[in-house]
């Protein structure tokens, strides 16, 4: 005997007389989720606050735009440190030449 999908779904539903156990479920809050891109939206969560690195507004799958995250910042920081090192070495060479 085969059961239809509707019959299976109705057999697994909680009836009104069935009660869930009290005091074991976490409190569910309505919180504001804040993404790194600045997008905010309301969600239900057991946490008090929700901070995200990426959301549907900035994710490449949903936006269709390819976006490199923090790669340019790393390269810029490396170049800046490299230039500072070069400047220090040049200053040390000039100081050595003046002393000689």
C-alpha positions in Angstrom: 0.0 0.0 0.0 1.4 3.4 -1.0 0.7 6.6 0.8 0.5 9.9 -0.9 2.8 12.8 -0.1 -0.1 14.6 1.6 -0.9 11.6 3.8 2.8 11.3 4.9 3.0 15.0 5.7 -0.2 15.0 7.7 1.0 12.0 9.7 4.1 13.8 10.9 2.5 17.0 12.0 2.1 17.8 15.7 -1.5 17.6 16.9 -2.9 20.3 19.1 -2.9 18.0 22.1 0.8 17.3 21.8 2.9 19.8 23.8 6.6 20.4 23.4 8.8 20.2 26.5 8.9 23.5 28.4 12.2 25.3 29.4 14.5 23.4 27.0 14.3 25.6 23.9 16.4 28.7 23.5 14.8 32.1 23.4 14.2 33.4 19.9 14.8 37.1 19.3 14.1 39.4 16.4 17.6 40.9 15.7 19.1 43.2 13.1 21.7 41.4 11.0 24.5 43.7 9.9 26.7 42.8 6.9 30.3 44.1 6.3 29.0 45.8 3.2 26.6 47.9 5.3 23.4 46.0 4.5 21.0 45.5 7.4 17.9 43.3 7.7 15.7 41.8 10.4 16.0 38.0 11.2 15.0 35.7 14.0 18.0 34.3 16.0 18.9 32.9 19.3 21.9 35.3 19.4 21.6 38.9 20.7 23.3 40.4 17.6 24.3 39.0 14.2 27.3 40.4 12.2 27.9 38.9 8.8 30.9 39.0 6.4 28.9 38.6 3.3 25.1 38.7 2.5 22.9 38.4 -0.5 23.5 42.0 -1.5 27.2 41.6 -1.9 27.7 37.9 -2.6 28.9 37.3 -6.2 26.4 34.4 -6.7 23.4 36.7 -6.1 24.8 39.9 -7.6 26.4 38.4 -10.7 29.5 40.6 -10.1 32.9 39.1 -9.3 34.4 40.8 -6.3 37.8 40.3 -4.7 37.4 40.6 -0.9 40.4 42.3 0.8 42.9 41.2 -1.8 43.7 44.7 -2.9 44.1 45.8 0.7 46.7 43.2 1.3 48.7 44.1 -1.8 48.6 47.8 -1.0 49.8 47.1 2.6 52.7 45.0 1.2 53.7 47.7 -1.2 53.6 50.3 1.5 55.9 48.2 3.8 58.2 47.4 0.9 58.6 51.1 0.0 59.3 52.0 3.7 62.0 49.3 3.8 63.5 50.6 0.6 63.5 54.2 2.0 65.2 53.0 5.2 67.9 51.2 3.3 68.5 54.2 1.1 68.8 56.4 4.1 71.3 54.0 5.7 73.4 54.0 2.6 73.5 57.8 2.5 74.4 58.0 6.1 77.2 55.4 5.5 78.5 57.4 2.5 78.6 60.7 4.6 80.6 59.0 7.3 83.1 57.6 4.9 
